[in-house]
Amino acid sequence: MKKLVLLSLVLAAGVAVWKLRGPGLHDDVSELQARLDAAERSYQSAGRAAGLSGMDTPAEAASSLAEVERIEHELKDRSRTASPETRVRIDKLLAHVSTVKSKLR
């Protein structure tokens, strides 16, 4: 009986940790990638809103570009101390940052 109670407690703790952390990968590079995707979507939605309303939205575009530049700076800082496999991910993300910046300008 004690083993069954102990097993259920361990399983409950495992489920709680999984719920808190989620099933995905939660590291710094993934977070920066999510922020980059959000900045790109924000810029695209501002462009759609400008097209529909006929008004220019330079503030949204400027804030998206500023966010992309902050992400680029953070990626460059992290690449100095990153492991080789993380550095490969950072390099791919920096290439994506360059394409996003070219779209924003």
ChimeraX commands (.cxc) that place a marker at each C-alpha (Angstrom):
marker #1 position 0.00,0.00,0.00 radius 0.5
marker #1 position 2.86,2.37,0.82 radius 0.5
marker #1 position 4.40,1.73,-2.59 radius 0.5
marker #1 position 1.13,2.56,-4.33 radius 0.5
marker #1 position 0.82,5.85,-2.41 radius 0.5
marker #1 position 4.46,6.71,-3.16 radius 0.5
marker #1 position 3.98,5.91,-6.85 radius 0.5
marker #1 position 0.87,8.07,-7.07 radius 0.5
marker #1 position 2.71,10.98,-5.38 radius 0.5
marker #1 position 5.60,10.69,-7.81 radius 0.5
marker #1 position 3.22,10.59,-10.77 radius 0.5
marker #1 position 1.29,13.59,-9.44 radius 0.5
marker #1 position 4.53,15.54,-9.04 radius 0.5
marker #1 position 5.55,14.60,-12.58 radius 0.5
marker #1 position 2.23,15.77,-13.99 radius 0.5
marker #1 position 2.49,19.03,-12.03 radius 0.5
marker #1 position 5.97,19.72,-13.40 radius 0.5
marker #1 position 4.84,18.88,-16.92 radius 0.5
marker #1 position 1.87,21.24,-16.59 radius 0.5
marker #1 position 4.07,24.07,-15.33 radius 0.5
marker #1 position 6.84,23.64,-17.90 radius 0.5
marker #1 position 4.70,22.44,-20.77 radius 0.5
marker #1 position 5.55,19.77,-23.29 radius 0.5
marker #1 position 7.72,22.04,-25.46 radius 0.5
marker #1 position 11.27,23.24,-25.23 radius 0.5
marker #1 position 11.54,26.34,-23.03 radius 0.5
marker #1 position 14.98,27.76,-23.39 radius 0.5
marker #1 position 16.26,31.25,-24.12 radius 0.5
marker #1 position 16.66,30.72,-27.86 radius 0.5
marker #1 position 13.10,29.41,-28.19 radius 0.5
marker #1 position 11.84,32.40,-26.25 radius 0.5
marker #1 position 13.70,34.78,-28.55 radius 0.5
marker #1 position 12.32,32.97,-31.58 radius 0.5
marker #1 position 8.80,33.36,-30.21 radius 0.5
marker #1 position 9.42,37.08,-29.61 radius 0.5
marker #1 position 10.74,37.47,-33.17 radius 0.5
marker #1 position 7.68,35.72,-34.59 radius 0.5
marker #1 position 5.42,37.97,-32.49 radius 0.5
marker #1 position 7.20,41.11,-33.72 radius 0.5
marker #1 position 6.85,39.95,-37.32 radius 0.5
marker #1 position 3.14,39.22,-36.84 radius 0.5
marker #1 position 2.66,42.62,-35.18 radius 0.5
marker #1 position 4.24,44.36,-38.16 radius 0.5
marker #1 position 2.12,42.37,-40.61 radius 0.5
marker #1 position -1.09,43.12,-38.74 radius 0.5
marker #1 position -0.19,46.83,-38.61 radius 0.5
marker #1 position 0.32,46.72,-42.38 radius 0.5
marker #1 position -3.08,45.10,-42.88 radius 0.5
marker #1 position -4.72,47.68,-40.62 radius 0.5
marker #1 position -3.04,50.49,-42.54 radius 0.5
marker #1 position -4.25,49.02,-45.81 radius 0.5
marker #1 position -7.81,48.73,-44.58 radius 0.5
marker #1 position -8.03,52.13,-42.95 radius 0.5
marker #1 position -5.81,54.03,-45.35 radius 0.5
marker #1 position -3.82,55.42,-42.43 radius 0.5
marker #1 position -0.10,55.00,-42.05 radius 0.5
marker #1 position 1.06,53.22,-38.90 radius 0.5
marker #1 position 4.72,54.20,-38.44 radius 0.5
marker #1 position 4.64,53.74,-34.66 radius 0.5
marker #1 position 3.74,50.04,-34.92 radius 0.5
marker #1 position 6.37,49.48,-37.58 radius 0.5
marker #1 position 8.99,51.31,-35.54 radius 0.5
marker #1 position 8.20,49.33,-32.39 radius 0.5
marker #1 position 8.37,46.06,-34.33 radius 0.5
marker #1 position 11.73,47.03,-35.81 radius 0.5
marker #1 position 13.03,48.06,-32.38 radius 0.5
marker #1 position 11.95,44.70,-30.94 radius 0.5
marker #1 position 13.69,42.83,-33.77 radius 0.5
marker #1 position 16.86,44.82,-33.13 radius 0.5
marker #1 position 16.70,44.03,-29.39 radius 0.5
marker #1 position 16.31,40.34,-30.23 radius 0.5
marker #1 position 19.26,40.51,-32.61 radius 0.5
marker #1 position 21.41,42.11,-29.91 radius 0.5
marker #1 position 20.42,39.46,-27.35 radius 0.5
marker #1 position 21.16,36.66,-29.82 radius 0.5
marker #1 position 24.62,38.08,-30.54 radius 0.5
marker #1 position 25.31,38.35,-26.81 radius 0.5
marker #1 position 24.21,34.77,-26.18 radius 0.5
marker #1 position 26.18,33.36,-29.09 radius 0.5
marker #1 position 29.45,34.37,-27.41 radius 0.5
marker #1 position 28.94,31.94,-24.54 radius 0.5
marker #1 position 26.70,29.34,-26.18 radius 0.5
marker #1 position 27.52,25.72,-26.82 radius 0.5
marker #1 position 28.24,24.71,-30.43 radius 0.5
marker #1 position 24.78,23.21,-31.01 radius 0.5
marker #1 position 23.09,26.25,-29.50 radius 0.5
marker #1 position 25.29,28.49,-31.61 radius 0.5
marker #1 position 23.99,26.73,-34.74 radius 0.5
marker #1 position 20.41,27.49,-33.66 radius 0.5
marker #1 position 21.37,31.09,-32.92 radius 0.5
marker #1 position 23.01,31.47,-36.34 radius 0.5
marker #1 position 19.84,30.21,-38.05 radius 0.5
marker #1 position 17.75,32.60,-36.00 radius 0.5
marker #1 position 20.10,35.50,-36.82 radius 0.5
marker #1 position 19.64,34.72,-40.51 radius 0.5
marker #1 position 15.87,34.86,-39.97 radius 0.5
marker #1 position 16.32,38.17,-38.12 radius 0.5
marker #1 position 18.07,39.56,-41.21 radius 0.5
marker #1 position 15.19,38.58,-43.49 radius 0.5
marker #1 position 12.64,40.03,-41.05 radius 0.5
marker #1 position 14.59,43.29,-40.82 radius 0.5
marker #1 position 14.69,43.55,-44.60 radius 0.5
marker #1 position 10.90,43.17,-44.68 radius 0.5
marker #1 position 10.46,45.84,-42.02 radius 0.5
marker #1 position 12.56,48.45,-43.78 radius 0.5
marker link #1:1,2 radius 0.2
marker link #1:2,3 radius 0.2
marker link #1:3,4 radius 0.2
marker link #1:4,5 radius 0.2
marker link #1:5,6 radius 0.2
marker link #1:6,7 radius 0.2
marker link #1:7,8 radius 0.2
marker link #1:8,9 radius 0.2
marker link #1:9,10 radius 0.2
marker link #1:10,11 radius 0.2
marker link #1:11,12 radius 0.2
marker link #1:12,13 radius 0.2
marker link #1:13,14 radius 0.2
marker link #1:14,15 radius 0.2
marker link #1:15,16 radius 0.2
marker link #1:16,17 radius 0.2
marker link #1:17,18 radius 0.2
marker link #1:18,19 radius 0.2
marker link #1:19,20 radius 0.2
marker link #1:20,21 radius 0.2
marker link #1:21,22 radius 0.2
marker link #1:22,23 radius 0.2
marker link #1:23,24 radius 0.2
marker link #1:24,25 radius 0.2
marker link #1:25,26 radius 0.2
marker link #1:26,27 radius 0.2
marker link #1:27,28 radius 0.2
marker link #1:28,29 radius 0.2
marker link #1:29,30 radius 0.2
marker link #1:30,31 radius 0.2
marker link #1:31,32 radius 0.2
marker link #1:32,33 radius 0.2
marker link #1:33,34 radius 0.2
marker link #1:34,35 radius 0.2
marker link #1:35,36 radius 0.2
marker link #1:36,37 radius 0.2
marker link #1:37,38 radius 0.2
marker link #1:38,39 radius 0.2
marker link #1:39,40 radius 0.2
marker link #1:40,41 radius 0.2
marker link #1:41,42 radius 0.2
marker link #1:42,43 radius 0.2
marker link #1:43,44 radius 0.2
marker link #1:44,45 radius 0.2
marker link #1:45,46 radius 0.2
marker link #1:46,47 radius 0.2
marker link #1:47,48 radius 0.2
marker link #1:48,49 radius 0.2
marker link #1:49,50 radius 0.2
marker link #1:50,51 radius 0.2
marker link #1:51,52 radius 0.2
marker link #1:52,53 radius 0.2
marker link #1:53,54 radius 0.2
marker link #1:54,55 radius 0.2
marker link #1:55,56 radius 0.2
marker link #1:56,57 radius 0.2
marker link #1:57,58 radius 0.2
marker link #1:58,59 radius 0.2
marker link #1:59,60 radius 0.2
marker link #1:60,61 radius 0.2
marker link #1:61,62 radius 0.2
marker link #1:62,63 radius 0.2
marker link #1:63,64 radius 0.2
marker link #1:64,65 radius 0.2
marker link #1:65,66 radius 0.2
marker link #1:66,67 radius 0.2
marker link #1:67,68 radius 0.2
marker link #1:68,69 radius 0.2
marker link #1:69,70 radius 0.2
marker link #1:70,71 radius 0.2
marker link #1:71,72 radius 0.2
marker link #1:72,73 radius 0.2
marker link #1:73,74 radius 0.2
marker link #1:74,75 radius 0.2
marker link #1:75,76 radius 0.2
marker link #1:76,77 radius 0.2
marker link #1:77,78 radius 0.2
marker link #1:78,79 radius 0.2
marker link #1:79,80 radius 0.2
marker link #1:80,81 radius 0.2
marker link #1:81,82 radius 0.2
marker link #1:82,83 radius 0.2
marker link #1:83,84 radius 0.2
marker link #1:84,85 radius 0.2
marker link #1:85,86 radius 0.2
marker link #1:86,87 radius 0.2
marker link #1:87,88 radius 0.2
marker link #1:88,89 radius 0.2
marker link #1:89,90 radius 0.2
marker link #1:90,91 radius 0.2
marker link #1:91,92 radius 0.2
marker link #1:92,93 radius 0.2
marker link #1:93,94 radius 0.2
marker link #1:94,95 radius 0.2
marker link #1:95,96 radius 0.2
marker link #1:96,97 radius 0.2
marker link #1:97,98 radius 0.2
marker link #1:98,99 radius 0.2
marker link #1:99,100 radius 0.2
marker link #1:100,101 radius 0.2
marker link #1:101,102 radius 0.2
marker link #1:102,103 radius 0.2
marker link #1:103,104 radius 0.2
marker link #1:104,105 radius 0.2
view
